[in-house]
Structure formats: C-alpha cells, structure tokens
Amino acid sequence: MSRSNLYGVLLVVSLGLSLVLVSNMHESQLPKFLRSISQVVPMVPEPELICKDPEQAPLLKLDKGTIVHQLNNMNDWMMKQAVITTQFELKNAEAESWMAPFVGQKVRMTAAGTVMAGTSLEGFAEKDIDISADGKRLVIHLAATKLYDPQIDERLTYAKAENGVFVSNEDVRLSEEARLQAVTNINNEACKSTLLQDAADRTKVNLEKLIKSFNPALESVDVVIDAGTCSVSQ
C-alpha cells in the first residue's frame, strides 16, 4: 500500500470515530476541534418528558353496561349495621327448659341482635343510570333502603329471675316463642331509629366517591337514594 493510500484510510477512520463521538456526546462535552463537526452532524435528540395535568386527560367514555357490572356484588358498600338490645318478660316460662327452678316467677330476658339496613342491587339495570350528553355528569338511582331480619347474638342474651338470680348466656336457650319476641322488639327499635336514613346517607357518600375514582374526569356524580319506611309491630 502506498503512503498516499495509507493516509486516505487513516483519514476515513478518523472521520468515522469523530462521527461516533459527536452522535453520543452533548455539544458542551466535545473538544473544540469537533464542535464544528457537531454543527454539521445533527445531535441525537433526548426524549421529551411530558407531564400532563390529570384534569386535561381525555375523558374515558362511560358505558352503562360497565357501570352495572362494576356495581354488582358491592352490597357491602350499601349496608349499615347496628346492635340493638331489647328486654321483655317471658310469658310462658314452662316452655323454657332452663327455667325449671324459676317456674311461677317473673323472668326478664335481655337479648341483643345485629340489624342490617341497606339497599339491594337486585334488579339494578341500565335504566337506573343517566349520563349527560357530554359524558361528564352521572346520576344513579337506587332502591330505597330497607331493614333486614336481625340476627340474635347468643353471647349477649341472658335472663334475670324475680328473686334476683342471674342466668348467663351459657344456660339460656331461647324457645321459638321467646326468639320471635326478641326479633320483633329489635325490629321495632330499629324502625324507630335513624338506621334507614343512616344507611341511605352512607351509601350515597361512599358510592359517589367510588364511582368518581373510576373516572376522575367526571364533573359530578349523584347517587339518588331514599330512606325506606317500616311499621312498628304491635
């Protein structure tokens, strides 16, 4: 290889190395003799980091079928419970096997039960959902709240005889008649309380927050639910 050819090869290699350096270095890092080359060879642009305001995010399209599906199996959000205690006198002590030593005496029962109030999503469908034309406002209509049958808590059930003898929950076994009396009394107390309204308020607040979390771009979410009514048994 002649000397002129050798110089030519070295020149090509030098230019190649220069191009590699220029393409991978910021202009401020380049030696002065390469800055002129960087003005000719375009630098590789750094990726632009874009931070968008969440309020400017595109609104997700709401679909009534999707909302119905999301709200199914969510009755825990629609419930409120209370423990109510009732007292009543046993009218038929002979029916209670544990009452043998107290037959003929007045026996006062104390029983407690957990009462649930809420609304059921059974039958909830797309007809119960209103979406504004621009998709930014949502209204959901739910059935009024109602009381569910109380569950007697055996641990909080006991009796006290006329002579002052206390009968613990380990010994007390409610007959069917006494249990029905306890359930009736607890239902009556629940009916006279604010439990139905509390359940409606709790459902409205919690469900509106939940639905808004599904789509933060919504301007408003309104859950329409009324407190149901019940009658006190005589």
N, C-alpha and C positions, 0 to 999 in steps of 0.2 A: 504494500500500500504506500502510495506516495505521500509526502509530507502535506501537500495541499488537501488530499482526501482525508487524512487524519484530522486536520484542523476542522474540516467540514463536519465530521462525525461528532467531534467534541463539542462543536457549536450547537448541533441539534440536540445532543444530550443535555447540555446546559440549559437551553431554552425549555426543554421538557420538564426538567427539575424546577425551573423557575415557575412554570405554569402550575405545577402541583402545589408549590408553596403558596402562590398567590391565591389559589382557589380555596385553600384551607386556613388562611390567616386573615385576621382583621387588618385593615389598611394601616392602623396605628402600630401594628406589630411588625410591619415589613421594613426591611432595610431601605435606605433612601434610593439605592440603585434599582430596587424592584418596584418602587411606588409608581414610577412611570408606566411600568407594565400593568400594574393593577388598574390603572385608569383605562387601559385598553381591554384587558380581560375582565369581564364582569364578575364581581364577588358573588358567592352563593348566599342568597338572602336567608336570614334567620326566620324561623316560623313565627308568625304573629300570634300572640296570646290575646284572645278576645274574651273579656268578662262582660257578659250581658246582664242587664238589670232583669231580675226574675219577673218584674211586672211587665216587661216588654216581651217576655217569652210568648210564643204563639199559643192561643187558647186551644186546649185539647177539645176535640169535638165530643160533646156529651151524647150518649146514646141511652135511651130509656131502658132498653133491654139490659144493658150493662149495669145500670143503677139498680134495677130489680135484682139482678144476680148478686151484686155486692151486698145488698141489704138482707138477703136470705141468710138464715141461721145466725142472726145477730140479736136474738131476743134478750141476751144479757144486757144489751145497751138500752133495752126498753123496759127494764124492771126496776122496781124499788121494793125493799122488804122492810118489815117491822116486826118486832117481837112484842106481842100483846099478852098481858096476864089477865086472867079472869077468876073470879071467886063465885062459888054458888054452893047451895046446900043440897046434899044428897037427899032425894025424896024417897028412895027405895033402898035403904041400907042393906036389906036382906039379899039384894041382888049382887052385893059385893062380897066375894069370898073372904077377903081380908078383914071384913067388918064384923065378923062373928063376935069378938069381945065387946063390940060397941052397939049391938042391936038395941034399938029403942032410944039411943042418944042422937042428938043433933051432930052431924058431921059436916064440917065446912071444907070444901075442896078448893084448892088453888091449882089452876092449870095454866100453862103458857103455850102459845103457839106462834109459829112464824107465818106471817101473812105476806104474800107477794101481790103487788099491784103493777100493772103494766099493760101494754098493748101487744097484740099478736100480729105478726106479718102474714098470717094465713090469709090468702086471698088478695094480698098486695100485688098490684099489677101496674102496667104502663099507664093505664087510665088514671092512676093516682099521682102522676108526675106531670108537672107543667114546666116547659123550658121556653124561655123567651126566644124571639126570632134571631137575636144576635148571639144566643148561646151563653150569655153572661149572667142570667138570673134563673134560679131554680126554685121551684116550690114543690114540696112533697106533702101529700095529705095522708094521714094515718088514722086508723080507727081509734075511737075514744078509749081511754084506759078502763080497766075493769079489775075486780078483785078475784084472786084465785083461792081455791079452798085452802084453809090454813092447815099446817102440819103440826100436830100436837108434839111438844117436846117433853118426852117422858122424864127427862132429867130435872125438869122444873115443875113437876107435878107432885103434889103431896096433899096430906089431909090433916085436919086437927079436930079431935073429938071434943064433945061438950065438956068432958071432965079435964080438958087440958092436955090429953095425950097427943103427942105429935107422931104421925105416921109418915115415914120417909118415902121418897120416890122408889126405893128398892122394894118396898112392901105393897105400895099402891098399884092395883091393876084396875084400870077403868073398865067398867062394864060398857056395853054398847050404848045404853041409855045415858050414862054419865058422859061418855065421849061426845055424843051428839049434842048434849047440853053445852059442853065446853066449846065445841066448834061454833055453835050458834052464837054464844056470848062473844067469842073472839071476832066473829064476822060482824056482829053489831057494833063493837067498839071500833073496828077498822072502818066501818061505813061512816061512823060519826066523826072520824079523824080526818086529817088532811092528806091521807095516804094517796088517794086517787089523784089529787092535784099535784102532789109532790112528784108522783111518777110521771105525769104529763110534762111538768117543768124539766125534770131530769132528762127525759127522752129528747125534748126539743133542743136543749143546750148541747148535750153530748152528740146527738146525731148531726146537728148543723156543723159542729166542729169537725166531725169525722168526714162528712161529705166535702167540706171545704178543703180538707187535707188531700183529698183525691185530686182536686183541681184548684190550686191556689189562685188561678187567674179568674175564678168566678167572682163577680162583684157582690152577689148576695145569694144566700141560701136560707130559705124559710121553711121550717117544718111546722105544719099545721096539725095540732093535736089537742083535743079537748079532754077534760077530766070527765070520766063517766059518772053515772049516778047509781046508787044502790038503795035499797029499802031496808029498814031495820025490822027484823022479825019480832013478833010479839010473843 
